[in-house]
Amino acid sequence: MADLRTNFAGIRSPNPFWLASAPPTDKEYNVRRAFEAGWGGVVWKTLGEDPPVVNVSSRYGSLNYNGSRMMGLNNIELISDRPLATNIAEIKSVKRDYPDRAVVVSLMVPCVEESWKAILPVVEETGADGIELNFGCPHGMSERNMGAAVGQVPEYVEMVTRWCKQNTRMPVIVKLTPNITNILMPARAALRGGADAVSLINTIQSVIGVDLDQMAPMPVVDGQGTHGGYCGPAVKPIALRMIGDIAREPDTAALPISGIGGIGSWRDAAEFLAMGATTLQVCTAAMHYGFRIVEDMKDGLCAWMDHKGYATINDVTGRAVRQFVPWNQLNMKFRTIASINQDACIKCGLCHIACEDTSHQAIAKSRVDGERHYEVIDEECVGCNLCAHVCPIDDCITMQPQPVEGRLTWPEHPDNPARVTVVGS
């Protein structure tokens, strides 16, 4: 069996599957249930200063699509609304009883050094394995100049990270906000401040929908709504891109990454690992299906690693990063052509409609023995893959690579106006 044990910035866990800082990690009862189910670690729901915050009702909005529920989840919940002393006592109790599991505490206090210096020793006394600085919450707390209001300003990220590194022995993980143009800016700032690792992505600013009867954004609170934080399967592509950006950049590549954003299966987990993550934080999937989903994720990841010959998590981490390149480094000579398996084709015509109406008119429609028949026009096909994506039958339409000689990237292309030709070279 593959070895799923991880060492993330000095924080050890029996597997890379952690619960993210969120409602599932709000109290001792939940965390104990999670550890009994097999989770390797948790990030305790964000703690702040007393008095506790006050949450509203309702708090969640769901994006449902084509019969699938919670493809995206929007929340307007704030950080923990339980007393700090209660959380601290429960963290200490859990860590005592589960010494082999990772227990990281998420923190958010005002952007004042004394506030951070005050809370750090209180958390350290619990025996927790590390802290995660919540620089990502895009609603509620950002209006109080915390959360994303800090994470969007690299100078603040660096400053607070440095305060924490100077005042605690615990590893410091900086949780980055995706609500920024360039994720490398706060990542570099965290590195300058001495961060031991980063985690990403936090939730994305969003309005999940509008209640057309009440004429208010959802979720509706007494006739009104606000923007919230978007998460779940729908944000996975954004998370993978941002993680890959950090993992491939030379000056940030050494930062350990805890991946967050739509992880709900072993395949999701493998993709996040391949793009540079070492541990994997899950929230929406656990809220949708319960803690036992970790069993399938662990078993599936182990089976896939065994099949591929990967012995440890480190063997997988970053495997795809070298192949994640800027667009201008792609081989412009490479070409694929769609091919339709006529034995598998159900004659629905979706490929023809999509190509005829919105693409390159590369699929011909005819009648053969009285039945509809669809055939690719090779000389018109540009290999865009649209037909394969709209086809409802797996592997009925496949993309066939064509023979090519050599490589040609955009910087070398003769039509590139920025290309400089040196006479006599």
N, C-alpha and C positions, 0 to 999 in steps of 0.2 A: 504493500500500500504506500502511496505517496505520503510524505511527511508534511502535514499542514501547519506545523508549528511556525510561529513568527517571532521575530525580534525587531520591533519597530521603535527606533530611536531609544533602545534600551528597555522598552516595555515588552515583556514576553507574554504570549498567549498561546493556548493549545491549537488554535486555528485562526485564520484571518477574519472571521466573521464577527463583527462587533455591531451592537445596536447603537445607532446615532443618538446624539443628544436631542430628545424629543419626548412626547408623552409616554412612549414605552419605557423610558428610563427615569420616570418622575419620582419613583418611590421604591423602597426596599422590596415590597411585595412583588412588583413587576420584575425587578432585577433578579431576584431569587428564582422566579419562574423561568426567566430567560436562561440563567446558568444551568438549571436542571434540564432544560431542553437541549443544551449543548452549545450555546453561544460562547465564543472565545473571549469576548470582552464587551464592555459597555462604556459609553460616554454619558455620564450622569447629566440629566437635564440641567440646563444652565442655571447656576446660582448667582444671586446678586446680593446687594446689601438689604438688611432689614430697614423699614418694614417691607413685607412682600408686595409684589405687584398685584393688581386686581385684573383678572381676565373677564371677558365678556361672553355672552351666549347669543347666537351660536358661534362656532369657531371654524368650521371646515366647509369647503365647497369642493365638489368633485367634477372632473371632466370625464364623462362617459362617451365612448365612441364605438359605433358599430356593434353594440351589444356587450362590449367590454367595459366593466365598471372601474372607476378610479384609475384611468389611464394617466390622469394628472390629479394632484391633490393640492388645493389651496388652503392655507391656514392663516388665521389672524390671532393665534394664541401667542402669548408672551412667554417670558422665561418663567421659572418655577414660582408658583404663588404660595408655596409652603414656607414656613419659617426656616431661616438659615440653620438654626440649631437642630431642628428636626432632621433636615437633610444631612447635616454633618454626622449626627449620631448614627443614621442609617447607613451612610457610606462606610463608616468605621466598622459597623457590624457585618456588612456584606464582605468587605475586604478580609476581615478576620476569618470568615467561614469559607471563603473561596480564594485562598492565596495564590492559586495557579492561574486565575483569570485576570485579565486586564481591566482595571477600574480607573478610568480617566474622568476628571471632573471638569465640566464646561463652566467657564466663568465670564461674567460681564458686570463690571462696575463702572461708575463714572470715570471719565478720562482724566483722573487726578492721581498722581503718584501715591499719595497717602491712602487712597481707597484701595489700591492694589496691594500696597504693603500691609494693610490691615487684614485683608482676607486670605492672603497666601499662607501664612503660618497656620491659620485655622484649618485650611484644607490639607496642608502637609501633615498635620497631626493625625489625620484619619488613616494614614498609611496608603493613600491613593498612589497609583503608579505614575500619574502625570496630570497635567492640566491642558485644557483646550481653550484658547482665547476666542470667544465668540465675537468675531468681527464681521458677521454676516447677516444677522437678523434684519430683514428689510422693512419691517413694519412695527409700529408701536414703540420699540426701544430706540429706533433711529430718530424718532421725533424728540427723544430725550438726549440726543447727541451720544448715543452708544450704538452698538451693533454695526450695521452697514455704514452709518455715519462716520465711524472710525475706519472701517475696512476700505472705504473708498478714498482715503487720504493716506498715501504711502508713508508720509512723515509721521502720522499718528501710529500707524502699524509698527513702524520701527521703534518709536518712542516707548509704546506700551510693552512691546516684546522685550525691550532692553530692561525696563523696570522689573518685569517678572523674572528675567534671567538673573538679575542682580539680587533678587530677594527670595529665591526658592531653590532647593536642590532638585526639585522635580523636573522631568523633561517638559519642555514647553512646545505645544503644538498650536500653530496659528491656523484658525479656520477662516478661509478666504471667501469673500463675497463674489458671486458671479456678476453682480450688478455694477460692472466696470468695463471700460473699453478694452483694456489690455491686462490680462491676469498676471502677466510677468511683473508688472509694477509693484503690486502688493507682495508678491512672492519674493522679489528681490529685497523689498523693505524688511520683510520678516527675517530673511537671511542676514541682512546687515544688523538687525537687532539681536541676533544670536539664536534664533529659533532652532529647535532640534528637529522639527518636522512641520509639514503643513497638512491640512485636510481641506478637501473641496469636492463638490461645490456646496455652499449653503443655498438656501432657497432663492428663487428668482421673483422679483417684483411682478405682481400679476393681478388681474381681475378675471376670475374664473368664468364669469358669465353675468348676465343681468336677469333678474326676476322681472318679467314683463308685465306681471300683474301689480306688483308693488313699485315697479319702476325704480329699482335700486340694485346696485351691485350685490352679488352673492359672495359669502353668506350674509343674510340680512339681519341686522341687529336693530330691532324696534324701528323698522322702516328705513334704515340707512345702511350703507355698506362702505367698505374701504378697500384699499389694495392690500394684498397679503403676500405670503411666500409660496411659490409654486415648486412642487416636487413630484416624485413618482416616475413611472416608466417614461413619460414624455420628455423628461429633462435629460435622460441618459446621453443622447448625442452631444449635448452641450457640455456635460461633465467630462466625457471622454476627450473632447477637443481641448478643454482647458488643462486637464491632467497631462495630456500629451505635450502641450506647449511648454509646461514646466519641466517635464522629464527630458525633452530633447534639447533644451537650451543649455549651452555649456556652463553658464554661471549659476544655474539653479538645479542642474541635473543631479547633484549630490543630495538634494533635500529629500528625505523620505516622505512619501505621500500616502495619506489615508484617503481612499477614494470613496466618494459619496455621490449619489444621484441616480435613482432608478434601478438599483440592484435588486433583483428578485429571483434570480436563478443561478445555477452554477455557470451557465454560459455567460451571463452578465459579469459574474465574478471573474471568469477567465479573461474577458475582454478588458476589464479594468486593470487587472494585474499586468496584462500584456502591454498596456499603455503607460505603465510606470508605477502603479499603486503597489503597496506592500500589505496593507490591511484594507478591509472593506466595511464601510458603515452602511447599515440598512435601517430604514424607518418605515416608509409607506408600505412595502410588501408585508412587513410584520404586522402593521396595523390592519391590513386587508385580510391576511390569512392566518395570523397568529404566530407564536414563537416556533412552532414545530417545523416551519419551513426550512429552518437551518439544517435539519437532517438531510433533506433532499439536496440542499446546496453543498453540504460537505461531501456526501456520497457521490454526487455528480462530478464535483471538482476532482475528487480523488480518482474516479474512474477515468476521467479525461486525461489527467496527468499521467496515470499509469499507461494509458494507451499511447500517449505521445512520448513517453520516456522521460518525463520531468520528475525528478525525485523530490524536490523541495519547492517551496513558494519562491525562493530567490531564483530558481531556474526559470520561472515564468515571468517574474517581474521585469518589465521593460523590453520584452522580446520583440514587440512591434514598433518600438520607438525609432529604431534605425530606419525603418521603412516609412515612417511618418515624416514626409518632407513638404517643403513649400511647393505650391502648384508649379512654379517655374522650373522645378527639378524633375518633373514627370517626363517620361519618354514620349515625345510627340509622334514617333514613328510607329508606336505600338497600335495595333488595330484588332478589334474583335467584330464578328458578324453573328447576328442572331441565327439560331437554327431551331426549327419547330419539329418536335417528335410527333409525327402524324399518328402513330399508334396511341399516344397518350392524349392527343388533342380531342377536346369535347365539342369543338365547333362553336364555341360561344361567341367568337368574334371580337372579344375585348381587345386583343392585340391589334387587330386591324383598325378598330375605331380609334384607339389611342394614337396609333402611328399616323393614321390618315388625317385626323382632326388636329392633332397638336404636335406632331413630330415631323418625320421626313418622308412620308408616303412610301415606305419601304416594305410594306406587306400587301401582297396582291390577294384579292378576293375572287373566287371563281366557284364553279359547280363541277364536282366530279362524281359521276354515278348518282346524280340527283342530290348529293349532299354538299353543304358548304365546305369549301376548302381554302386554306390560307397558306401562302408560301412567301418566304422572304425574298425580296429582290436584292440580291447581294450587292450590286453596284450602287444601290441607293442607301444601303444600311450604313449608318455612322457608328454603330456599336454603343448607342446611348443607354441600353438596358431597360428602357421604359416598358417594352413589350413583356420582358421576363418578369418585371415587377407587377404588372397588372394581371398577368395570367393566373387563374385560380388553381392551377394544377402544378404542384412542385415538380421541377425539373422537366416540364414539358417544353419550355423554351430555355435554351442554354446559349451562352455566349462563347463562340469558338474563336480562339486566338488565331491570327493569320501569320504566315511567315514574314519576318522582317529582318533587315540587316542593320545592325548598329543601333546607336541611340542618338537622339537629337532633342535637346532641351531648349526652352525658350531663349535663354541667354545666348545660345549658339545659333538660333534660327536666323536665316538671312533676312526675314521680314521684320525682325526686331529693330525698331528705330534706335534703340540704345546700344546696339551692337557696334563695336568699333573694329574696323578692319585696319590692321597695320600693314602698310605697303611693304612688300619684300619679305614678310614673315613667312 
